[in-house]
Amino acid sequence: MPFQIVSFAGSLRRNSYNRGLLRTAAQLLPPDVNFEIVEISDLPLFNEDIEKPTPQSVQIFRNQIRQADALLIATPEYNHSVPGVLKNALDWGSRSPNIFSGKPLAILGAGGHFGTTRAQYHLRQVATALNMFAVNVPQVLVFNADSKFDENGNLQDEKTRQFIKKLLDALLELTRRLKTV
């Protein structure tokens, strides 16, 4: 039975480098893996006052995550951490019940001079709190992303493609292992 990987980017910009990483990942996966990029831009800001009844966009997002065998999150780095829109999606998904619990996770990101080192570290902390199982090696930290993508946000760097392929292979292996436990 094919694996279902659900992914989302912590950037809302249509041609963002991080969305480009997800599009690249889709090209590198084996044909027997279903891959979906979900949208988080229409999730309202988390607010307990609107939690019940659950907004429709949140219901859709939660169902997409629920159906995933594994997750792939691409994060930029804003002010040395994850973007608010990404944290917001994680907050909505973590509400009772926590739909992220037990999910295998791979993290990647593209940014400036320091890549997304600090953002990925913070995301790993949140993932631990959400009981997700993150791939630790390899890490895909795309430094100086403006030199590795074209004007449409498409990855042009072959070495980065190879790192993404290794990350995806590790995610699939972790997913297989967790499925047999």
Residue, then its C-alpha position, 0 to 999 in steps of 0.5 A: m500500500p502506498f505511503q501518503i506524505v502530506s507537506f506544507a510550507g511556513s511561507l505564504r508567498r506563491n513563489s517562495y523558496n520553501r514551496g519550491l523545496l516541496r515541489t522538488a520533493a514531489q519530483l524526487l519521490p518514488p511513484d508509489v508514494n502519494f504526495e500532497i502539498v496542503e495550504i495553510s494560508d486560509l487557517p484563521l489565527f488560533n483563538e479558543d473563542i472560534e474553536k467550537p464549532t471548528p472552522q471549515s478550513v481547520q477541519i479540512f487541514r486536520n483531515q489532510i494531516r490525519q490521512a498522512d502516513a508522514l509529514l514534510i514541513a518546509t520552513p523559512e526563518y523569521n526573526h531566528s524562529v519559525p514563521g507565525v503562520l507555521k506555528n498557527a497551523l501546528d497549534w490548530g492541529s495540536r488541539s484535542p485530539n493532537i493529530f500530529s501525535g505519532k507522525p514521522l516528520a522530515i524538516l527542510g528549509a531555505g533561507g539567507h546566510f544562515g539558512t534556516t538552522r535556528a527555525q528548524y531547531h525550534l520546529r524540532q522542539v515543537a515537534t517533540a512537544l507534539n509527539m512527532f518523530a523527526v528525521n534527524v539526519p540528514q538536515v536540509l538547510v539551504f543557505n543563500a537560497d536566492s542563488k539556488f532558485d530561479e525567479n519562479g521559486n524553482l530549485q536549480d541546485e543539483k547538490t541540494r536536490q541530492f540532499i532532499k532525496k536523502l532526506l526523503d529516503a530517510l523519511l520513508e525508512l522511518t515511516r516503514r519502521l514505525k508502521t511495523v512497530 
